[in-house]
């Protein structure tokens, strides 16, 4: 017997271990079923479940559970990422608390400490995914630093190097002077700062006394200037191009060059060029073959290339001194306030330096060509399609990929250096030693490159390394390429593109056929969640309060393609109520003996209401199935919600009460069986989205099931179960009762008051329907009676339903005058609100300066207010006849 209330926590704790124990999550490489593969984007081993995780893993689990029920051999490959910087920082912070640094321990001991931390705390996010209901094949869980994946990483690096696609070069990188490593663009966040724009005069070297003024936000880098650039068509400077200026404080003579990078409208129109400290300047420097002078060290202090007076100074102290010294020379023209964005390390919080350094690079442009072609020719498709443009833009403008990081935690680069700096790239030290001996003609001491690889390097191999590559395993043959990758828009370039490049290069095939890009989860006002705003919503808190099913269904219902999710706690609470509604409906069925009967054939139903619900089940199953197949998750949830709450609970169960309370035993038996059958189909259809409650009800509502719901088949029902006549009649009944209820609500009729219904112009078929469903109509529409009339009473509110005119005489049930006044007052109030919002939206300043989510919120409020006004106006118009 089902309990009175739905208790999510108890049900979740009960069923997850049962699913795992049953082996339902396992793939079966030896089965004859069609494989279906999703590669789980590996969350950081340091991670804790956030709302973005909750969304992406819910959608993946929905697809996995659906395809499992459709009879596929499903592999959802799980695992975690070693997360180089993030993990190293976690362990370093723990050591700091003990007044110990990683340098005190040394590399080997420090890495051991990280492995110890991983063993103790690294499984947190995996356990949290279990709470969400994720049905991944946990027995196949991988880690990007496990031995198998490490072997794959070494092989890929060596092969790319030997193919000339990995090389060592001196280039600019994003350098974090606190973490002392290069970092990727994804680990850089732009921050708005209230800076200054300093205008310096550089004197021409010809002794003429003329000067050219440059503007800079970074005076400390001017010590490394190697040119001044002006636009080739800027008339102000045409006679200066080719001349030399003397660099203040340094005395170095540098040329004035013409380059389109200089914007005549910006600053003074002349820009200082520091190729070693600015990405744009680096490109200018390459075009003009300029010297690249690095004036900062790894800790962002002035180095030996700076004049002696500045050496060793921290960059901002050097800035102060340089500005003061320039001013003392009379070369400071002016200083302006200048708000601008400065890139900061997302973990260290310090300003990033574009820094010229020796690093390992990957020739991404060459690898990108086949990956670009795969999307252009439709081998891999993006959903929504708009994201293909983003992919094309990145891939067509791809730069060399810096793959080395100056960390201790990660895949150490398989390169060894000889005594003269020559390097040997091999999979093992023994192979490197052999190559070095051959090169030098004798054995020599080798030193391994201390750098590790960018975390994204190993992540790029995830779709095939997890399946056993470089070995030719049965799993690799069966589950590669995957069917769909579900991920967020922020890592299309960092992860999706790189998996495409690696997969095609090493496996000669795309890694996945479809890339589904989901939107961001924002707060209920549409603002991005952040700790500083205090609007972060914790998914685990929502699971604790409302249950995993409610959170999963909320995220599924709001996952419209290309539309960010505005997550309000009230929505999660609303879908918890939906789960409770289903629970109560199941209890009602149980109490009335309505359960699935083995061998029941819905096609043999005689009662019209039963034939109608059978057809509704067929239609809903098809809608949900089609929506899942096309990644329209919100449509699947919407179809399930409307059918379960509306058609089944609010209508079918109410329509069939008179049958269950009646004397016709055959009709009662058929209705009980149909109700039980329909409820079973509901549990099957809803399971991918709300697995816990459906599994509990599935097992509680029948004595014998022959297996768990997770392993049951998704409904595939024939269209022959749809009865057009039954549909027409029952839908008429639904419309009739809904229209009468709507009028009663609009007219503020007291709930207990019963009005007579007058029917004019009804056909014989409609009159027959009124007679057949008289008791239901009176009960559910709260009517005192139904009478056929030639003329409706004066002062009655009219409803047109198909060919018939219906009238509700309400004059005696409501105070018409007071009601008109109430409605008029409400309309005036709403119209005032509309005018206020419209004025705001008509203000160009507001529309251009307000955050987009605030503008959108106001547009939505205006649309809602207009809909309310129209509804109130229609009600007032109806009252005019009373």
MOURGI-V356712 format. One record per residue. PHI is phi as a letter, one per 20 degrees, with the letter a starting at -180 (NA if undefined). BURIAL is I if it has 9 or more other ideal C-beta (glycine too) atoms within 8 Angstrom, else O. D_FIRST is the distance of its C-alpha to the first C-alpha in Angstrom with 1 decimal. Layout:
phi=<PHI/PHI>
burial=<BURIAL/BURIAL>
d_first=<D_FIRST/D_FIRST>
This chain:
phi=<NA/f/f/f/c/e/d/g/g/f/f/f/f/f/e/f/f/f/f/f/f/f/n/f/f/f/e/c/g/e/f/e/f/f/f/c/c/c/e/f/g/f/f/g/f/e/f/c/g/d/f/f/g/g/f/f/f/f/f/f/f/g/f/f/f/f/f/f/f/e/n/e/e/e/c/d/e/e/r/c/d/f/l/h/f/g/f/g/f/g/f/f/f/f/f/g/f/d/l/c/d/f/f/f/f/n/g/f/f/f/f/f/g/f/f/f/f/f/f/e/c/f/e/g/f/f/f/f/f/f/f/f/o/f/d/f/e/f/f/d/g/c/c/f/d/f/f/f/f/f/f/f/f/f/f/f/g/f/f/f/f/f/e/m/e/c/b/d/b/d/b/f/c/f/d/e/f/e/e/l/b/f/c/e/g/f/e/d/c/f/c/f/c/e/e/c/c/e/d/d/e/d/f/f/e/e/m/f/n/f/b/c/e/d/d/b/e/c/g/f/e/f/f/d/f/c/a/c/d/c/f/f/d/e/g/f/d/g/f/e/g/n/e/d/c/e/f/g/m/d/n/f/e/c/e/e/d/d/b/f/f/f/d/f/e/d/l/e/n/d/c/f/d/c/g/e/c/b/f/f/f/g/f/f/g/f/f/d/l/e/f/d/d/e/d/c/e/f/d/m/d/f/d/f/e/e/g/g/f/d/f/n/f/f/g/f/f/f/g/g/f/f/f/f/f/f/f/f/e/m/d/e/f/a/c/d/f/b/f/b/e/c/f/c/f/f/d/e/m/d/f/e/d/f/c/e/b/f/b/e/c/d/f/f/f/f/f/f/g/f/f/f/f/f/e/g/e/n/f/d/d/e/c/f/f/g/f/f/f/f/f/f/f/f/f/f/d/f/d/g/e/f/d/e/c/e/c/d/e/q/e/f/f/e/c/c/d/e/f/d/n/f/c/c/d/b/f/c/f/f/f/f/f/f/f/f/f/f/f/e/n/a/f/c/f/d/c/f/g/f/f/d/e/g/g/f/f/f/f/f/e/g/f/d/f/f/e/o/g/e/f/e/e/g/f/f/f/e/d/d/f/f/e/b/d/d/b/e/f/f/d/g/f/f/d/g/f/f/f/f/f/f/f/f/f/e/d/l/b/f/e/b/e/c/d/e/d/e/e/e/e/d/f/f/e/n/e/f/f/b/f/f/e/m/d/f/d/e/f/f/f/f/f/g/e/c/n/f/g/f/f/g/f/g/f/f/f/d/e/f/f/m/c/f/e/e/e/d/g/f/f/f/f/f/f/f/f/f/f/f/g/f/g/f/f/f/f/g/f/f/f/d/m/e/b/f/d/g/n/f/d/f/f/e/f/d/f/g/f/f/f/f/f/f/f/f/f/g/f/f/g/f/g/f/f/f/f/f/f/d/m/e/f/f/f/f/f/f/f/f/f/f/f/f/f/e/g/e/f/f/d/f/f/f/f/e/g/f/f/f/e/e/d/f/f/f/f/f/f/f/f/f/f/f/f/f/f/f/f/g/f/f/f/f/f/e/g/g/e/c/f/f/f/f/f/f/f/g/e/e/e/b/f/c/c/m/q/f/f/g/d/f/e/f/g/c/d/f/f/f/f/e/d/g/f/f/g/g/f/f/f/f/f/f/f/g/f/f/f/f/f/f/f/g/f/f/e/m/f/g/g/f/f/d/d/f/d/d/c/c/m/f/f/f/f/f/f/f/f/g/f/f/d/g/f/f/f/f/f/e/e/l/d/e/r/c/c/e/c/e/c/f/f/f/m/e/e/d/c/d/c/l/e/e/d/d/c/d/f/d/g/e/e/c/e/g/f/f/f/f/f/g/f/f/f/f/f/g/f/f/f/f/f/f/f/f/f/f/f/f/f/e/e/f/g/f/f/e/e/f/g/g/f/f/f/f/f/f/f/f/f/f/f/f/f/f/f/f/g/f/f/f/f/f/f/f/f/f/f/g/e/e>
burial=<O/I/O/O/O/I/O/I/O/O/I/I/O/I/I/I/O/I/I/I/O/I/O/I/I/O/I/O/I/O/O/O/O/O/I/I/I/I/I/I/I/I/I/I/I/O/I/O/I/I/I/I/I/I/I/I/I/I/I/I/I/I/I/I/I/I/I/I/I/O/O/I/I/I/I/I/I/I/I/I/I/I/I/I/I/I/I/I/I/I/I/I/O/I/I/I/O/O/O/O/O/I/O/O/I/O/O/O/O/I/I/O/I/I/O/O/I/I/O/O/O/I/O/I/I/I/O/I/I/I/I/I/I/I/I/I/I/I/O/I/I/I/I/I/I/O/O/I/I/I/I/I/I/I/I/I/I/I/I/I/I/O/O/O/I/I/I/O/O/O/I/I/I/I/I/I/I/O/I/O/I/I/I/I/O/O/I/I/O/O/O/O/O/O/I/O/I/I/I/I/I/I/I/I/I/O/O/O/O/O/I/I/I/I/I/I/O/O/I/I/I/I/I/I/I/I/I/I/I/I/I/O/O/I/O/O/I/O/O/I/I/O/I/I/I/I/I/I/I/O/O/O/O/I/I/I/I/O/I/O/I/I/O/I/O/O/I/O/I/I/I/I/I/I/I/I/I/I/O/O/I/I/I/I/I/O/O/I/O/I/O/I/I/I/I/I/O/O/O/I/I/I/I/O/O/I/O/O/O/I/I/O/I/O/I/O/O/I/I/O/I/I/I/O/I/I/I/O/O/O/I/I/O/O/O/O/O/O/O/O/O/I/I/I/I/O/I/O/O/I/O/I/I/I/I/I/I/O/I/I/I/I/I/I/I/O/I/I/O/I/I/I/O/I/I/O/O/O/O/I/I/I/I/O/O/O/I/I/O/I/I/I/O/I/I/O/O/I/O/I/I/I/I/I/I/O/I/I/I/I/I/I/I/I/I/I/I/I/O/O/O/O/I/I/I/I/O/O/I/O/I/I/I/I/I/I/I/O/I/I/O/O/O/I/O/I/O/I/I/O/I/I/I/I/I/I/I/I/I/I/I/I/I/I/I/I/I/I/I/O/O/O/I/O/I/I/O/O/I/I/I/I/I/I/I/I/I/I/I/O/I/I/I/I/I/I/I/I/I/I/I/I/I/I/O/I/I/O/O/I/I/I/I/I/I/I/I/I/I/I/I/I/I/O/I/I/I/O/I/O/O/O/I/O/O/I/I/O/I/I/O/I/I/O/O/I/I/I/I/I/I/I/I/I/I/I/I/I/I/I/O/O/O/O/I/I/I/O/I/O/I/I/I/O/I/I/O/I/I/I/I/I/I/O/I/I/I/I/I/I/O/I/O/I/I/I/O/O/O/I/O/I/O/O/I/O/I/I/I/I/I/I/I/I/I/I/I/I/I/I/I/O/I/I/I/I/I/I/O/O/I/I/I/I/I/I/I/I/I/I/I/I/I/I/I/I/I/I/I/O/I/I/I/I/I/I/O/I/I/I/O/O/O/O/O/O/I/I/O/I/I/I/I/I/I/I/I/I/I/I/I/I/I/I/I/I/I/I/I/I/I/I/I/I/I/I/I/I/I/O/I/I/O/O/O/O/O/I/I/I/I/I/O/I/I/O/O/O/O/O/I/I/I/O/O/I/I/O/I/I/I/I/I/I/I/I/I/O/I/I/I/O/I/I/O/I/I/O/I/O/O/O/O/O/I/I/I/I/I/I/O/I/O/O/O/I/I/O/I/I/O/O/I/I/O/I/I/I/O/O/I/I/I/O/O/I/O/O/I/O/O/I/I/O/O/I/I/I/I/O/I/O/O/I/I/I/I/I/I/I/I/O/O/I/O/I/O/O/I/I/O/I/I/I/O/I/I/O/O/I/I/O/I/I/O/O/I/I/O/I/I/O/O/O/O/I/I/O/O/O/O/O/I/I/I/I/I/I/I/O/I/I/O/O/I/I/O/I/I/O/I/I/I/I/I/I/O/I/I/O/O/I>
d_first=<0.0/3.8/6.5/9.3/11.7/12.6/14.2/16.6/18.4/15.6/14.5/18.3/19.1/16.5/17.4/21.2/22.2/20.1/22.0/25.3/24.7/24.1/27.4/26.2/28.6/31.6/34.3/35.9/39.7/40.2/37.8/39.4/37.2/38.8/38.7/37.4/38.5/38.1/40.1/38.3/40.9/41.2/40.6/43.1/42.4/43.1/40.7/37.6/35.1/36.6/35.6/37.8/36.1/32.7/33.9/35.7/33.0/30.2/32.4/33.3/29.7/28.8/31.7/30.9/27.2/28.4/31.2/29.2/26.9/30.2/31.3/33.8/34.6/33.8/35.7/35.0/37.7/37.0/39.5/41.3/44.9/47.3/48.4/52.0/53.0/49.7/49.0/52.6/52.5/49.3/51.0/54.3/52.8/51.4/54.8/56.5/54.6/56.4/59.7/59.8/60.4/59.7/63.4/63.6/61.2/62.7/60.9/59.6/58.1/56.7/54.9/53.5/52.1/50.3/48.8/47.7/46.1/44.3/42.9/41.6/40.5/40.8/37.1/35.8/35.4/33.8/31.0/30.7/30.4/27.5/25.7/26.4/24.7/28.0/27.7/31.4/32.8/33.2/34.9/37.8/38.1/41.8/44.0/47.2/49.2/47.9/50.6/49.8/49.8/52.9/54.7/53.9/55.2/58.5/59.1/58.5/60.8/63.6/63.4/63.6/66.5/68.4/67.8/69.3/66.1/65.7/68.8/70.0/71.6/72.6/70.7/69.1/65.5/63.1/64.1/62.1/64.7/62.2/60.1/63.3/61.9/61.9/58.6/57.2/57.2/53.4/54.0/56.5/55.6/58.2/58.7/60.9/63.7/66.6/69.4/73.1/75.4/78.6/81.7/84.2/87.6/88.7/92.5/94.1/95.9/99.1/100.4/100.5/98.5/95.9/92.2/88.8/85.8/82.4/79.1/76.5/73.2/73.8/77.4/76.7/76.5/80.0/81.6/80.2/81.4/83.3/84.0/83.8/82.5/83.4/82.5/85.1/85.7/85.9/89.5/89.6/89.5/91.2/94.4/92.5/90.6/92.0/93.5/92.5/91.2/91.4/88.0/88.3/88.0/88.1/91.3/89.9/91.2/88.4/88.8/87.8/86.0/84.8/81.2/78.8/76.2/78.2/77.2/80.3/78.1/76.4/78.1/81.8/81.4/82.3/79.7/80.2/79.0/77.5/76.2/74.8/72.6/71.2/69.4/71.5/74.7/73.9/74.0/77.2/78.7/78.0/79.6/82.7/82.9/82.7/82.7/79.3/79.8/76.9/77.6/74.4/73.0/69.4/68.8/70.3/73.6/76.9/78.2/81.7/82.2/82.4/85.7/86.1/85.6/82.0/80.9/78.0/77.0/73.3/72.9/72.6/75.4/77.5/76.7/78.1/81.2/81.8/81.5/83.9/86.4/86.3/87.0/89.9/91.4/91.2/88.9/85.8/86.1/83.0/79.4/76.7/73.2/70.9/67.1/65.8/63.0/63.3/61.1/59.3/57.4/53.7/53.2/56.6/57.2/60.9/63.0/63.2/66.7/67.7/69.5/71.7/70.8/70.8/67.3/65.8/65.1/63.5/65.1/62.1/64.3/64.9/61.3/60.2/62.1/59.9/56.8/58.1/59.0/55.5/54.1/57.1/56.8/53.0/52.1/49.8/48.4/47.3/44.5/45.4/48.9/50.7/50.1/52.5/55.3/54.4/54.3/57.7/59.3/58.4/59.2/62.6/63.6/62.4/64.4/64.9/61.7/62.5/60.3/61.6/60.3/62.0/59.1/58.3/54.7/54.3/55.8/59.4/61.8/63.3/66.9/69.7/73.0/76.4/79.2/80.6/77.3/76.8/73.1/71.4/68.0/66.3/62.8/64.0/66.8/68.5/68.8/70.1/72.6/73.8/74.3/76.1/78.4/79.3/79.9/82.1/83.7/82.6/79.5/78.8/76.3/73.4/71.2/67.7/66.8/64.8/62.8/59.2/57.8/56.0/52.3/52.1/54.3/51.6/48.9/51.0/50.6/46.8/46.0/48.1/48.7/44.9/45.2/48.0/51.1/54.1/53.0/52.3/48.7/46.4/44.0/46.9/47.9/44.4/42.8/46.0/46.4/43.0/41.5/40.9/41.6/39.6/41.5/43.1/46.5/48.1/48.4/49.5/52.9/52.2/49.6/49.1/52.8/53.5/50.9/52.4/55.9/54.9/52.8/55.5/58.2/56.7/54.4/56.5/53.4/51.3/48.3/45.9/46.1/44.5/44.5/41.9/43.0/40.5/41.6/41.6/38.9/40.6/39.7/38.8/42.6/43.3/45.1/44.9/42.9/45.1/45.2/48.5/46.9/43.9/41.6/39.8/36.0/34.1/31.3/29.7/29.7/28.0/25.3/24.9/24.6/22.8/21.4/23.0/21.5/23.0/26.4/26.4/25.8/28.4/31.0/30.3/30.6/33.9/35.4/38.0/40.9/43.8/42.2/41.5/38.1/38.3/35.3/34.2/31.5/30.5/29.7/27.3/25.6/25.6/23.8/21.2/20.7/20.5/17.6/16.0/16.9/15.2/12.0/12.2/13.4/10.4/8.2/11.1/11.2/7.7/8.8/12.1/11.5/13.1/12.6/15.4/17.5/19.9/23.4/22.7/25.8/25.7/29.5/29.4/27.7/29.9/28.4/30.2/27.3/25.4/28.5/28.9/25.4/26.1/29.4/27.9/25.6/28.8/30.8/28.3/27.8/31.6/32.2/29.9/31.4/35.0/34.4/33.2/36.2/38.6/37.1/36.3/33.1/33.1/33.3/30.3/28.2/29.8/29.0/25.3/25.1/27.0/25.1/21.5/22.3/25.1/25.1/21.3/19.8/22.9/24.5/22.7/19.6/22.1/24.6/22.2/20.9/24.1/23.5/19.9/21.5/24.6/26.2/26.7/24.3/25.5/24.9/21.4/20.5/22.3/20.7/17.1/18.2/20.2/17.4/15.2/18.4/19.4/16.1/16.7/20.2/19.4/17.4/20.5/23.0/21.6/20.9/24.6/24.5/21.0/19.9/17.3/14.8/15.4/15.0/11.6/10.3/12.5/11.0/7.3/8.2/10.5/11.2/14.7/16.1/19.4/19.5/18.3/18.5/21.5/23.5/22.5/25.1/25.7/25.9/29.4/29.5/32.7/34.4/34.7/31.3/32.9/34.3/36.9/37.2/33.5/33.6/36.7/35.3/31.9/33.6/36.2/33.5/31.9/35.5/36.4/33.6/33.9/37.7/37.5/34.9/37.3/40.3/38.6/37.6/41.1/42.8/40.8/39.8/37.7/34.0/34.4/37.6/37.6/40.5/41.9/42.0/45.3/45.5/48.9/50.0/46.8/47.3/46.4/43.4/42.2/42.8/40.7/37.8/38.1/38.0/35.1/32.9/34.5/31.4/29.5/32.7/33.3/29.8/29.2/32.9/33.3/36.4/38.2/39.5/40.9/44.6/46.9/50.2/53.5/53.9/51.4/52.0/54.2/52.4/49.1/47.1/47.2/44.7/45.8/43.2/44.9/47.7/46.6/47.4/44.9/45.9/44.2/46.6/45.5/48.8/47.5/44.1/45.5/48.7/50.2/53.0/50.8/48.3/51.2/52.4/49.0/48.7/52.3/51.8/48.7/50.6/53.6/51.4/49.7/53.1/54.6/51.9/52.6/56.3/55.7/53.6/56.0/59.0/57.3/56.6/60.2/61.5/62.6/62.6/58.9/57.9/59.9/59.3/55.8/53.1/51.7/48.2/49.7/51.6/48.5/46.5/49.3/49.4/45.6/46.1/48.9/47.0/44.1/46.6/48.4/45.2/44.4/48.0/48.0/44.8/46.4/49.7/48.0/46.4/49.9/51.5/49.1/50.1/53.7/53.3/51.8>
